[in-house]
Amino acid sequence: MYRVLVRKHKATDAIVRPPFEFIRHRGKLKIKNGTSDKIHVTVPDGVFDGKKTAKSAKKAKGKAGAIPVDPGKKLQLIVRSNAEDGAYSFQIFCDETQSYAQANSDPEFIVE
């Protein structure tokens, strides 16, 4: 399981901790919104269980393909059993800072 905390770092910055992690097939990616406003998570197609991801993405307003997460809430996605092995980056836009959260670079997960 890969647990991510998104939080405000400075007035104009948001960060993701930890910056990357390995996830096994059928493993979970959990993202907790530690900011005081909504975040929007964009993940690559074909990696996560499509039912939950597609349902959540439909709720997104103004951010195409992004899954909204309210302040203090968590998003949990499950890696598909047939997802290709490899490194995947994902993006998290933070309404509080009006910027994308950063790690060492864009946050990423590695399916193995």
C-alpha positions in Angstrom: 0.0 0.0 0.0 1.3 3.5 -0.9 0.0 6.2 1.4 0.4 9.7 0.3 -0.1 12.9 2.3 -0.6 16.1 0.4 0.0 19.2 2.5 0.7 22.9 2.2 4.4 23.6 2.6 4.7 27.4 2.0 2.2 30.0 1.0 2.4 29.0 -2.6 3.7 25.4 -2.4 2.1 22.0 -1.8 4.1 18.8 -1.4 3.5 15.1 -1.6 5.1 12.8 0.9 6.6 10.3 0.2 7.6 11.2 -3.3 7.4 7.6 -4.7 6.7 4.0 -3.7 6.3 0.5 -5.1 2.8 -1.0 -5.4 2.0 -4.6 -6.2 -0.8 -5.6 -8.5 -4.1 -5.4 -6.5 -2.3 -3.1 -4.1 -3.7 0.2 -2.9 -2.8 3.9 -3.5 -4.2 6.0 -0.7 -4.1 9.8 -0.9 -5.0 12.0 2.1 -5.8 15.6 1.6 -4.0 17.5 4.3 -4.8 20.9 2.9 -7.6 23.2 3.8 -9.2 23.1 0.4 -10.1 20.5 -2.3 -7.4 18.7 -4.3 -7.8 17.1 -7.7 -5.9 13.8 -8.4 -5.1 12.8 -12.0 -3.9 9.2 -12.5 -2.9 7.4 -15.7 -5.6 5.4 -17.6 -5.6 1.6 -17.4 -3.7 1.2 -14.1 -6.4 1.4 -11.4 -9.7 -0.4 -11.0 -11.8 1.4 -13.6 -15.2 1.4 -11.8 -14.2 3.5 -8.8 -11.8 5.7 -10.7 -14.4 6.5 -13.5 -17.2 7.1 -11.0 -15.0 9.5 -9.0 -13.7 11.3 -12.1 -17.2 12.1 -13.2 -17.7 14.2 -10.1 -14.7 16.4 -11.0 -15.8 20.0 -11.9 -13.5 22.0 -14.2 -10.6 19.6 -14.0 -10.9 17.0 -16.9 -10.0 13.5 -15.7 -9.2 14.6 -12.2 -10.7 13.0 -9.1 -11.7 15.5 -6.4 -10.8 14.9 -2.8 -12.3 17.2 -0.1 -10.1 18.6 2.8 -9.3 16.0 5.4 -10.6 13.1 3.2 -8.9 10.2 1.6 -9.0 8.7 -1.9 -8.2 5.0 -2.3 -7.5 3.4 -5.6 -6.7 -0.3 -6.3 -4.1 -1.3 -8.9 -5.6 -3.6 -11.5 -4.3 -7.2 -11.6 -3.4 -6.8 -15.3 -1.7 -3.4 -15.0 1.6 -3.3 -16.8 4.7 -3.1 -14.7 6.5 0.2 -14.7 6.8 3.7 -13.3 3.8 6.0 -13.5 3.6 9.6 -12.6 0.5 11.2 -11.2 -0.5 14.8 -10.6 -2.3 16.5 -7.7 -3.7 20.0 -8.2 -4.3 21.9 -4.9 -7.0 24.6 -4.8 -5.5 26.1 -1.7 -2.2 27.0 -3.4 -3.5 27.0 -7.0 -0.5 24.8 -8.0 0.4 21.2 -8.5 1.9 19.4 -5.5 5.5 18.4 -5.9 7.7 15.7 -4.5 11.4 15.6 -5.7 9.7 16.0 -9.1 6.2 14.9 -10.1 5.1 12.2 -7.6 5.1 8.6 -9.0 4.4 5.0 -8.2 6.0 1.9 -9.5 3.9 -1.2 -10.3 5.7 -4.5 -9.9 
